[in-house]
Amino acid sequence: MEKTKKIFKQNITELLNAQGTDEVLSEAALPAYAHKNPVIDHIFWKRLKLASDFISKNCKPGGKVLDFGCGTGVFSYDLASKGFELTSLDLDLKPVELLKTKIQFPASINFIQGDFFHLEFEPNSFDAIVALDVLEHIPLNELPAYLDKFNKLLKQDGYIVISGPTENILYKIGRKLAGNDFTGHYHETTIARIKEVFVSKFKVVTLGKLIWPFTLFEVFYASKK
């Protein structure tokens, strides 16, 4: 992940310095990946490392991974560099297209722009599904439908890796201190509520809580019961 971080942080910084940000780029967390504050830097890159290390350790080399809400494509890039085959989905691939002008993404990544429910994938076709800081954008009452489709697409021995913000008081204070690009107004729920929905349908294990003991973010994985 350190090599990936060096490549993306430098190029995202150059991109934002040249053209600034907007709603799409902020929601894809570009300002966070390039932030100079060491705490913000640690949180956003550490959660990626936890997820990447887990998949690398627990999924077979060359396995198929669905990157749901791929944002900048940074996580897809990291896993593809480790030999995984990525299907990387987002409603708006603008961040990826901008970064493609600076970064050469591996050919093993298939980027798809579109609505998850309007796309057809083979059942039981993914060794892992990742949803990093994306499910909090979905209204809680709509979340079970996404989990049902994840369950359909995931292999029996596969894993879903999820991260998201706690939205607790310390997180909200930190977000204000971080600047205007971190309002989080597009967040519909919290990682705790997301986890409750997963527990009702999957086996769930916590991978990490960032930053202990304040728990600003949490990363966990889910597997079939």
KAPE-V749677 format. One record per run of one state. SS is the DSSP state (~ for helix, > for strand, _ for the rest). FROM is the first residue (numbers start at 1). TO is the last residue. If there is no record, write none. Layout:
BEGIN
ss->SS from->FROM to->TO
ss->SS from->FROM to->TO
END
This chain:
BEGIN
ss->_ from->1 to->1
ss->~ from->2 to->19
ss->_ from->20 to->22
ss->~ from->23 to->27
ss->_ from->28 to->29
ss->~ from->30 to->33
ss->_ from->34 to->37
ss->~ from->38 to->58
ss->_ from->59 to->63
ss->> from->64 to->68
ss->_ from->69 to->73
ss->~ from->74 to->81
ss->_ from->82 to->84
ss->> from->85 to->90
ss->_ from->91 to->93
ss->~ from->94 to->99
ss->_ from->100 to->108
ss->> from->109 to->113
ss->_ from->114 to->115
ss->~ from->116 to->118
ss->_ from->119 to->125
ss->> from->126 to->132
ss->_ from->133 to->134
ss->~ from->135 to->137
ss->_ from->138 to->139
ss->~ from->140 to->153
ss->> from->154 to->165
ss->_ from->166 to->168
ss->~ from->169 to->178
ss->_ from->179 to->179
ss->~ from->180 to->182
ss->_ from->183 to->190
ss->~ from->191 to->199
ss->_ from->200 to->202
ss->> from->203 to->210
ss->_ from->211 to->216
ss->> from->217 to->223
ss->_ from->224 to->225
END
